[in-house]
């Protein structure tokens, strides 16, 4: 049975998706990792300038753009008016130690402000591992509160769970963690989709560095899709574009509702000169996002398979109370 959406959340999903109701979203909400990518000694204004150039060019080819509070205001105000705007809510990074990660939020940055600035939707990235017991319960409680806050102002919520290793001797990028990744990603999708975020932004369930078997990729994407009760989109996690193109195709053919990708599309542009950047964006990045959009348009599952809009009546506004 489809979930009934309130008008604001319906319009928000409509604004961040294509006319075919699939998501072809550009992500550029990086902050800490973005600073590490920038040329040494780059100023705040230079960081904003680079992000703006990338966003202004690529937003014309994306159904929406995901931006941050720190560097994202100027790009948001100058991007294509035909593209929806997602805005990050969480603080970059985490508190706690590397094997026990909490979500932190930004002082002075609220759901109401994100709604007021014109955002089409709000996004939270949360480090999450389903085997952390009380911590997993705590993270789920925080997420449930954010969902309630978003519903209070009728704003769609995109949730991005990010897996990590619980063993300090095992890196996430290791083969040992890669063996556990499919189960971790699948169980994460199952548990967090029960909270009813409007969209899940999911990692690819297999680490391509250790398993290049496309049939195995498809089987794990289908298994993820089978347990996920809300629309999900694929994130790029910084893999090279050729790999992400294959991942996007397989994910969409397995039930994903599109992609929400960043570095696989634009990462080389950050360290280029102004002239090189403009050429790269037009000759490489635009074709990349257009190719991913072609894949999603052909194969992705529309988010309207999950949601429907309540019937309009002459006095609908009297009972309209999205946060109730």
N, C-alpha and C positions, 0 to 999 in steps of 0.2 A: 504494500500500500504506500502511495506517495505521501510525503509530508506536506502539509499546507504551509506556505510561506506568507508572512506579512508583506505588505507592499514595499517597504524599504529594503528588506533583504532580497526580495525578488528583483527589484530594480538594480540593486547593487550587483547581483550576479549577472543580470542582463547587461549591465554597463561594463563589466570586466570580461565578458566573453564575446565570441563572434556571433554573427546572425544565426549560425548553426548551433549555438549554445554549447560551444566547447571553448576551453581556455587556452589562449596562446599568449602567455604573459611573460614580459621581460622583467627579470629581477636585478635590481641594483640598489639594495638596501645595506650592502656591506659597509661597515664602519672600521672596526679594528683591523680586519683583514685587508680592507681597502687601503688603509694607511700604510700597511706593510708592502703593498704592491706599488705604491707611488714612488717616483724618483726621490732619492734622498734630499731632504731639505724643502720638500714641497710645502707651500703655505696652505692655509685653509681656503683662500680664494682660488688657488690653483686646483685644489681638490674639487671644489664646487664646479669650476670651469670644465674640467675633464668630464665629470659626471654629467653635467648639463649637455655637453656636446654629444655624448653617447646616447643619452635619453631623448634629446630633441630629434636626432636622426632616426633612432630605432622605434620610437613610440608610434610613428606613422604606420608601422608594420606589425604592431602588437595590439592585442585586444585590451591590454592594461599594462601598467608599469608598477612594480613594487619599489617603494622608496623609503628612506629613513628620515628621522627628525633632524639629524645633525648636518648632513650635506644635501638633503633632498628637497628643501623648500623651493629654492630657485629653479631646479630642474622641473619640479612639479608644476610650477606656475608658467613654465614655458614649453612644456611638452604638448603633443597633439591633443586638441580638445576632443578628438574622436576616440581617445583611448581612456579607459578607466584608470583610477588611481587606487592602489593598495598602499597602506602605510604601516610600517612596523611599530609595535607597541613595546616590545621587550628591550631591556638593556643588552648591549653586545656582550657576549661571554656568559659567565655563570658565577655563582658564589658556591662556597664549599670546596672540597678537594676534587681532583680529577676523576675519582671513581664514585663521587657522591654529589651530583650537580643539581643545584637549585635554580629556579627562574628568578631573575631580578628585573625590576621595572625602573623606569627613569623618573626621577623626581620632577614634578611639574608637568609631566606628560600623561594625559588622560584619554580615556575612550571618548569623552565628550569633546575634547579638543580635536581629536582626529576626525570625528564626525563633523565638527564645525568648520574645519579647514577645507572641506569639500571632498574628503575621501569617499570612494565607492565601497571600500571594505577595509578591514583591519586584519593584520597578520601577527601571529606570535610564533616564534621559534622556541621550542622547549627541548632541552636535553632530556632524554627519556630512555629508560631500560625497563622492560616489564618485570625483570627479576629483582628489583630493588626493594620489594616489600613496602615498608612504611613510606619510603621516599616516593615510590610510584603512586601510592595513594595520595600523598601530599601534592604532587604535581597535578594529578587528576583533579583534586579539589581546587587548586589555583585556576586551572583551565576552565572548570565549570563556572567559577565566579566570573572570569572574563567573558565567557559565553553569555552569561546572564546580563552583564553590563552592556554587551553589544546588542543583545535583544531588547534591552531597555530603550536604546536609541535607534533601534531598527537598522542595524548595520551588520552586513555579513561578516563572518569570522572565518579566516583561513588559518589552520593550525599546521605547523611544520615540526613534527617530532624528529629529533636527531639522535641517532644511536651513539653509544660510546662503550668502551671496554670497562668492565668492573674489576679487572685485574691489572694493577699497575705495571706488571711485567709483560703485558700483552697490548701492543698498540692497535688502535683501530685499523691502521693500514696494513696490519700483519695478516699472514695466511691463517693463523690460529683464529683471529676474530672473524675472518672471512667465512670460515666454516660454520660459525654460529649466526651469521648475519641474516640468512633467509628466515630462520625461525624468529629472530628478534624483530625484524621488520614486519613480518606477518602478524605476530602477536601484538605488536604496537598498533598496527592498523585495526585489529579486532577490538582491542580494549578502548582505544581513544575514539573510534567511530561511535561507540556506544554513548559517548558524551554528547553527540550530535553537533559537532562543529559543522559549519555549512560546507566546507571543503577541507580535505586533508592534502597537504603537500608532502609527498612521500619520497624517501630515498629508493633508488633501484635496489631490489632485494638481493642482488648478487654483485660481488665485487669483481669487476671486469679484469682486474689485474691478475686474478687467480683462476677465473673460470670464463672462458670465451665461448662456451657451448650455447648457441642461440636457442636450442630446444630446451635446455635447462633454464635459460632466462625466461622463456615463455611460460614454462610450467610454474615457476615461482611467481611470476606476475599474475598468472591466473589464480594461483592459490591466495595471493594477497587480495585480489579483487573479490574472491569468493567470501572472504570474511569481513570486508569493508562495507559498512552500511550507509556511507555517504559518498558523494563524488570525490575522486582523488586525482591529483595531478602529479606529474613527475618533476623532481628537481634535478639539476645537473651536477651539483657537488664538485664542480671544477674539472670534470673529465674532459678529454679532448672532444672536439666537435664530432668527428667521425663516430666515436663510440656513443656519444649522446644521441646522435641521429638514429643509430640502430636501437638504442634503448627506448627512445621515444616511439619508434614504430612498433616495437614489441609490446610496450606498455599500453599504447592506445588500442592495439589489436586485442589486448587482453582485458580491456574494460576501463582504462584510464580516461579521464575527461579532458586530457590535454597536457600541457606542460607549463611550468613556471621556472624559467631557466635564466641564468645570468652569465657566469664566467665562460661557459662553453661557447657563448656567442660573442662576448666583447672583451675578454681578459687581455688580449694582446694590445688593445688600444691604449691602455693606461700608461704605458711607458714610452709611447711614441711621441714624436714631435707633432705640432698642430697639423702640418700639412700631411704627414704620414697618417695621422689619426683619421682625418677626413677621408682620405683615399681608402684606408682600411674599412672604415664604417660603410662606405658606399659600395665598395667592390667585394668585400668579404662578409662583414657582419650582416648587412641587409640580406644578401642571398642565403645566409645561414638561417635567419629567423623565418624567412619566406619558405625555405625548405621544410622546416619544422612545422610551420603552419599548414603547409600542403599535406603533410602526414596526418596531423591532427584533424584537419577538415575531412579527410577521407576515412579515417579509422576510429577517431575518438568517440566515446560514449557521451551524448548530450547530458548536461546536468539536469535537464528537464525530465529525464527518466526517473529522477529521485524526488522532484518537487513539483507542486502545482500551486497556482494562485487561487485564493479563496474567491468565490463568485462575488461580483460587484452587486450591491443593492443600493437603492436610493438613499438609505440612511446609514451606509457603512461607517461613515466618519464618527457617528455617535458612539459606536462600540469599539472604535479603533484605539487599542491600548496595547502597543507592541510588547511592553515589558511585563504585562500581567501574567 
